[in-house]
Each structure stands twice: as structure tokens, then as C-alpha cells.
Amino acid sequence: MPRSHLIFAAALPLALAACGDAPADPRGVDRGETLLSVSASGHAESRPDKAEFQAGIETWAASATAASAANAKKIAEIVRALEASGVREKDIQTRAVSVQRVDWGPRKGQFQASNVVNVTLRDAAKISEAVTAVTEAGANVVSGPNLSMTDPEKVANLAYADAYKSAKRRAEAYAEAAGMEISRVLYIRDAGGQQGQRYLRSADAMMTIDVEEAAQPRPVAPPPPPPVINTAPRPESGPPRVMLGTTASDVFIQVDFALREK
């Protein structure tokens, strides 16, 4: 067979393939559809129902043993006061214990002992009562509170639902202006957000963290910051008022829609 015939025979399947269906769009858009990418935010608020704070005692004595003994006695009184106010033992956790020599100031040469516990309240409304109990028991180290929700994901999901509704409304506005309608949802990406002081990681951030953690050992967490030393309230001032307010959840998403002609 002449060489020209061989070349034509080999090229024929390629020509037939070129006449077939075009390859699928990697973004998932079909023929006759238009890709629309929308970014949106969502918002939700909730009243905190859980609270945490730190309470403790610092004592001084001429020896480390005496300072530790005095400190142990006082922290036991603080714990009993918490339990008497309804705080369960499992919700009281030691945060920091230390004994050190004082090398400066008017107490130079003495020893300082410190013991601080972290207190979790399952009913945030009782925090004023709990703080009053520890201060009346002699606590001279009090800091906090940290207010949060027992089920933070439930509230975050309300914000995400709000974000999706916003994205869909925006897509419908685009489609209406262009004489089109929404055909399908192609892609939804969680872009993260913030819930009070808690950072909500995005989907990309979670993937990056997983890869990094698999590649290297987890770093050791830094020590907790030193507690704030507060003066106990005067008896006539009454219990400190803790205002719970509301905690906001703000999230962001990206949604890809396929639009088609009406």
C-alpha cells in the first residue's frame, strides 16, 4: 500500500474523534450553561450558656514548706466554697502550681507559693455567684471570664445556613438581570470565620494543617499566660456583675452556580 494511504488511514480516527463531543469542562459546566461564582457571608448570634474563670491564692512565708502548707490550706477552702455554690469537682481543674523564692521588693528573702484552678460553669448565669464565693473564701487571684456556648457548632451552622441563603439570593439576582435562571449548584467552599474569640478554620486551612501535621511533629504548646491579680471586692460593693450579652458568629462561603437560559 502506498505510504500516503497509510498516513490517511492513521489520521482518520483522529479526525473522527475531533468531530465527537467536546471534553467535559473541569469546572462541571455543561454546554449551554454559564458559570457564576458567588462569595457571601452569614451571621448568627447566641447567648453564652457556659463560662470559665480562674481563681487561686498566693501566700508568702519564711520557708518554702511553710508557704506551701499555707497555700494548700487556703486553696482547699476555695475549692470547698466552689463546691458549696454548686460547682462539681470535675469542673475544677488545677491550672498552675508554683513555689519560688522572692528576690526583690519588701518580701525579699521570703518564699511565695501559688495555686490557681480553672473553674467551668455549665450555667453562665451563675458566674457572679461563683466569683463571690471564691473571693469570700480568700482568693486573691481571679481572672476571666471566658464566655462560650455548650454547642458552638450548632450556632455556627446557623450562620453557614444564612451565608448560603445570601449566596443563592445574590445568584438569583445575577441570573434575573442576565435573563437566565439557576440550573445547578456546582461547588460550595467553606471559607471560615469567627465565633466570638474562636477562629473557625476554612476548608483550605484544615487541609493545609493536616498535611503539615503529617509531615512534622506537633509543636509543644507555650505555657499559659500569668493570671491577673485582682483585689477582692469590698463586702459593701456586693457581687461583681457579669454581663453575658451575646456571642456573634460570622462566616464566609463561596458557591459556584451553573446558570442556563430561561
VMD Tcl script that draws the C-alpha trace (Angstrom):
set ca {
  {0.00 0.00 0.00}
  {1.38 3.47 -0.86}
  {2.67 5.47 2.10}
  {0.11 8.26 1.53}
  {-2.74 5.80 2.09}
  {-1.20 4.71 5.40}
  {-0.98 8.29 6.60}
  {-4.66 8.91 5.70}
  {-5.78 5.74 7.45}
  {-3.92 6.70 10.62}
  {-5.30 10.23 10.64}
  {-8.91 9.16 10.06}
  {-9.60 8.01 13.69}
  {-8.20 11.33 15.00}
  {-10.46 13.28 12.69}
  {-13.48 11.27 13.78}
  {-12.59 11.83 17.44}
  {-12.32 15.56 16.84}
  {-15.85 15.54 15.47}
  {-17.21 13.89 18.63}
  {-18.36 15.51 21.89}
  {-16.05 18.11 23.41}
  {-14.33 17.11 26.65}
  {-16.22 17.92 29.85}
  {-15.50 21.28 31.49}
  {-13.32 20.64 34.58}
  {-15.49 23.12 36.48}
  {-18.58 20.96 35.87}
  {-20.35 23.35 33.50}
  {-22.31 21.69 30.67}
  {-22.95 23.07 27.20}
  {-25.44 25.91 27.30}
  {-24.61 26.74 30.93}
  {-22.77 29.73 32.37}
  {-20.60 29.56 35.49}
  {-21.38 32.06 38.25}
  {-19.13 32.20 41.33}
  {-20.58 34.00 44.36}
  {-18.99 34.89 47.71}
  {-21.28 35.51 50.68}
  {-21.23 35.94 54.45}
  {-23.54 34.69 57.18}
  {-24.28 35.94 60.69}
  {-25.85 34.43 63.81}
  {-25.94 35.43 67.47}
  {-26.47 33.41 70.62}
  {-26.40 33.96 74.36}
  {-23.45 32.21 76.07}
  {-24.50 29.36 78.35}
  {-21.06 28.32 79.62}
  {-18.39 30.29 81.48}
  {-14.84 29.68 82.69}
  {-12.68 31.70 85.03}
  {-9.52 31.25 87.09}
  {-9.29 31.57 90.85}
  {-6.42 30.97 93.22}
  {-4.31 32.07 96.15}
  {-0.80 33.40 96.66}
  {0.82 33.04 100.07}
  {4.21 34.04 101.48}
  {6.28 32.57 104.33}
  {9.85 32.38 105.59}
  {10.33 28.90 104.10}
  {9.09 27.04 101.05}
  {7.46 24.40 103.24}
  {5.52 26.94 105.28}
  {4.40 28.84 102.17}
  {3.22 25.62 100.52}
  {1.34 24.46 103.63}
  {-0.45 27.79 103.99}
  {-1.28 27.79 100.30}
  {-2.67 24.24 100.37}
  {-4.95 25.18 103.25}
  {-6.34 28.25 101.50}
  {-6.85 26.58 98.10}
  {-8.78 23.80 99.85}
  {-11.08 26.45 101.34}
  {-11.57 27.98 97.89}
  {-12.45 24.60 96.37}
  {-14.92 23.87 99.19}
  {-16.56 27.26 98.58}
  {-16.93 26.44 94.89}
  {-18.45 23.04 95.62}
  {-20.83 24.62 98.15}
  {-22.02 27.01 95.42}
  {-22.86 24.07 93.16}
  {-19.69 23.63 91.09}
  {-18.89 19.95 90.55}
  {-15.43 18.54 91.28}
  {-14.91 17.55 87.63}
  {-15.35 21.21 86.66}
  {-12.46 22.37 88.87}
  {-9.05 21.82 87.30}
  {-5.61 22.84 88.56}
  {-4.10 25.38 86.19}
  {-0.80 26.34 87.83}
  {1.15 25.47 90.98}
  {4.43 27.16 91.90}
  {6.79 27.82 94.82}
  {9.61 30.32 94.42}
  {11.95 32.48 96.39}
  {11.30 36.23 96.28}
  {14.49 38.11 95.38}
  {13.12 41.64 95.15}
  {10.77 44.07 96.87}
  {9.61 44.23 100.50}
  {9.19 40.42 100.65}
  {12.77 39.74 99.55}
  {14.09 36.51 101.11}
  {10.62 35.02 101.63}
  {9.01 32.22 99.61}
  {5.91 32.64 97.51}
  {3.51 29.76 96.86}
  {0.77 29.98 94.25}
  {-2.07 27.68 93.24}
  {-4.62 28.59 90.55}
  {-7.60 26.50 89.43}
  {-9.72 26.78 86.32}
  {-13.45 26.75 87.04}
  {-16.06 25.71 84.46}
  {-19.67 26.75 84.99}
  {-22.29 24.87 82.97}
  {-24.71 27.71 83.73}
  {-23.09 31.01 82.77}
  {-25.67 32.98 84.75}
  {-24.09 31.70 88.00}
  {-20.66 33.21 87.40}
  {-21.23 36.22 89.68}
  {-22.19 33.87 92.50}
  {-19.11 31.69 91.93}
  {-16.70 34.66 91.83}
  {-18.20 35.99 95.05}
  {-17.77 32.58 96.69}
  {-14.05 32.33 95.89}
  {-13.25 35.90 96.91}
  {-15.06 35.47 100.21}
  {-13.04 32.27 100.71}
  {-9.82 34.29 100.38}
  {-8.89 34.08 96.70}
  {-6.52 36.89 95.76}
  {-6.01 35.73 92.17}
  {-9.10 35.98 89.95}
  {-9.22 36.35 86.16}
  {-11.70 35.83 83.35}
  {-14.38 35.05 82.46}
  {-14.32 33.25 79.13}
  {-17.91 33.03 77.88}
  {-18.89 30.44 75.28}
  {-21.62 28.07 74.08}
  {-22.00 24.43 75.06}
  {-22.69 23.55 71.40}
  {-20.75 26.11 69.31}
  {-21.20 24.10 66.09}
  {-24.98 24.42 66.30}
  {-24.71 28.21 66.29}
  {-22.01 28.22 63.58}
  {-24.28 26.11 61.37}
  {-27.00 28.76 61.65}
  {-24.50 31.30 60.32}
  {-23.48 28.99 57.47}
  {-27.12 28.45 56.52}
  {-27.57 32.22 56.48}
  {-24.50 32.55 54.25}
  {-25.82 30.02 51.73}
  {-29.20 31.76 51.58}
  {-27.40 35.04 50.90}
  {-25.32 33.42 48.15}
  {-28.41 31.97 46.49}
  {-30.27 35.29 46.62}
  {-27.30 37.03 45.03}
  {-27.05 34.36 42.32}
  {-30.78 34.72 41.59}
  {-30.32 38.48 41.20}
  {-27.45 37.95 38.73}
  {-29.46 35.36 36.81}
  {-32.55 37.57 36.61}
  {-30.51 40.51 35.35}
  {-28.96 38.30 32.66}
  {-32.25 36.70 31.61}
  {-31.19 33.34 32.99}
  {-32.03 31.01 35.87}
  {-30.08 28.80 38.25}
  {-29.59 25.32 36.85}
  {-27.41 23.60 39.45}
  {-25.06 24.13 42.37}
  {-21.56 23.06 41.32}
  {-19.33 23.86 44.26}
  {-19.52 25.09 47.87}
  {-16.39 26.11 49.77}
  {-16.24 26.85 53.48}
  {-14.07 29.99 53.81}
  {-14.05 30.01 57.62}
  {-14.97 32.81 60.00}
  {-15.06 33.90 63.63}
  {-17.22 32.95 66.61}
  {-16.52 35.31 69.49}
  {-12.83 34.71 70.25}
  {-12.88 31.35 68.46}
  {-11.50 31.13 64.93}
  {-13.46 28.95 62.51}
  {-10.96 27.44 60.10}
  {-11.66 27.36 56.40}
  {-11.66 24.14 54.39}
  {-8.34 25.09 52.76}
  {-6.77 25.82 56.15}
  {-7.88 22.45 57.51}
  {-6.29 20.64 54.55}
  {-3.05 22.61 54.97}
  {-2.90 21.86 58.67}
  {-3.50 18.13 58.08}
  {-0.60 17.96 55.61}
  {1.74 19.91 57.86}
  {0.90 17.83 60.92}
  {1.55 14.62 58.99}
  {4.93 15.93 57.83}
  {6.31 17.17 61.13}
  {5.82 16.61 64.88}
  {3.28 18.73 66.72}
  {4.95 21.69 68.49}
  {4.77 21.95 72.25}
  {2.14 24.47 73.36}
  {3.51 27.56 75.13}
  {2.80 27.93 78.85}
  {-0.42 29.72 79.77}
  {-0.21 33.47 80.43}
  {0.13 34.52 84.07}
  {-3.20 35.12 85.79}
  {-4.38 38.63 86.52}
  {-4.16 39.55 90.21}
  {-7.30 41.36 91.31}
  {-8.22 42.88 94.63}
  {-11.12 41.13 96.35}
  {-14.31 43.24 96.27}
  {-15.35 45.08 99.40}
  {-18.27 43.49 101.28}
  {-20.43 46.58 100.76}
  {-19.84 46.56 96.99}
  {-21.77 43.32 96.51}
  {-21.03 40.58 93.95}
  {-19.45 41.67 90.66}
  {-21.94 41.90 87.83}
  {-21.06 39.79 84.81}
  {-22.98 40.75 81.67}
  {-23.38 37.75 79.36}
  {-24.51 39.64 76.28}
  {-24.45 37.67 73.01}
  {-21.72 35.99 71.01}
  {-21.64 36.61 67.25}
  {-20.75 34.01 64.64}
  {-19.64 35.43 61.27}
  {-18.74 33.03 58.46}
  {-17.87 33.20 54.77}
  {-18.50 30.83 51.87}
  {-18.02 30.63 48.10}
  {-20.65 28.97 45.92}
  {-20.42 28.18 42.19}
  {-23.74 28.04 40.33}
  {-24.50 26.88 36.80}
  {-26.89 29.26 35.00}
  {-28.97 28.45 31.92}
  {-31.19 30.39 29.58}
  {-34.85 30.62 30.62}
}
mol new
graphics top color blue
foreach p $ca { graphics top sphere $p radius 0.5 }
foreach p [lrange $ca 0 end-1] q [lrange $ca 1 end] { graphics top cylinder $p $q radius 0.2 }
display resetview
